Amino acid sequence: MSGLRYVYAVCRPFGTPLPAQLTGVAGVPPKQLAHGELVAVVGQVPEEDFAEEPLRAHLEDLDWLGATARAHQNVIDALTVVTSPLPLRLATVFLDDSGVRTMLQEREETFVRTLDRLEGRVEWGVKVYAEPPETAGRPEGSGGADARPAPAAGTAGSGRDYLRRRRNQRKESEERWQRAERFASRLHASLSGYAEDTRMHAPQNSALSGASGRNILNAAYLVPRTGSEAFVELVDRTKDDEPGLRVELTGPWAAYSFSGEDT
Amino acid sequence: MTTAQRLPDPYGSGGGANLADILERVLDKGIVIAGDIRINLLDIELLTIKLRLIVASVDKAKEMGIDWWETDPQLSSRAGRDELARENAELRAHVAELEGSRAAVSAGEREPAQEEARE
């Protein structure tokens, strides 16, 4: 068999076969490579794309990177249905099966320890967005007209009015942020009660995510599968508590954010 | 598939998850193992993702916590301004100090100045 080996994840052996139509990176179905107590989930990838030089060039291409990341996640998602995988970072590539086996052998102890910790757990992502004030406030139709200062026929009070309006706007926006912050920390506190571990990620860029509003909380929660329903219900209940704020739930993910040894 | 039955339906994961969600995890989280093909993803990340974001929107990049260029005077006019402000403050303090000592000199006798001239 020629080609390189792309490794998606390391798992405990799992009895359930992966869906027959499942494909991963380079459109190739992943296979299991068992070694000792562990299984590496690998796919064969062409050298002309995954050798060091072409890979480096490809990774500079955001379209290629996006497609590859989705393909990688596609396999991890399928694994998460049948087991609790230890997901590897994108583009972990070996020359052949024996290279993968050596890696499993060398890191067996660490893998087993981490897999035991993650067994039966999934990751949920929760983000809070603050909607921009135009959409959070009054309906757009009336808002546009009202927002324009009425021409105040040059009265002596217009300057003072302007300053007062500016001051109020500033105060409103300050209050809005304080409210958003309070809501986010309250939500995080109550969700943490259902989670075994949490991670705070940097807020997301809306240019990349295409989400509206400003991302003020981006957190990951490690939750037992059995507790996931309660977790999701709690997010659903809290969702509409605060006008102008939007709560977004993603998952269940493999425990990406909790795969490090330092946890 | 017993484990699957205990899980609620996916929210946004898989097809519906946005690219930022996926890249955040696939590229930035997950266990790091040096394979036979050595690629420093951190480099790649800095070069493509982060730089693209900076080009796309400085404010958004800052929100993501990407702000290393801010303190680099070569990249940031603000860092340059900060540098200038610091320099200005130092110079002003120095000038004030010099003026202070000159004022003390002219307020007193002329002797120190004469002494200075003689030296």
Interface residues (C-beta under 8 A of the other chain):
Chain A: L4 V7 V10 T16 F50 A51 E52 L55 R56 L59 E60 D61 L62 L65 G66 A69 R70 H72 Q73 N74 I76 D77 V81 V82 T83 L86 P87 L88 R89 L90 A91 T92 V93 F94 L95 G99 M103 R107 T114 G120 V122 W124 G125 H201 A202 P203 Q204 N205 S206 A207 L208 S209 G210 A211 R214 N215 R225 T226 S228 E229 V232 E248 L249 T250 G251 P252 W253 Y256 S257 S259 G260
Chain B: M1 T3 A4 R6 L7 P8 P10 Y11 G12 S13 G14 A17 N18 L19 A20 D21 I22 L23 E24 R25 V26 L27 K29 G30 I31 V32 I33 G35 D36 I37 R38 I39 L41 I44 L47 T48 I49 R52 L53 A56 S57 K60 A61 E63 M64 G65 I66
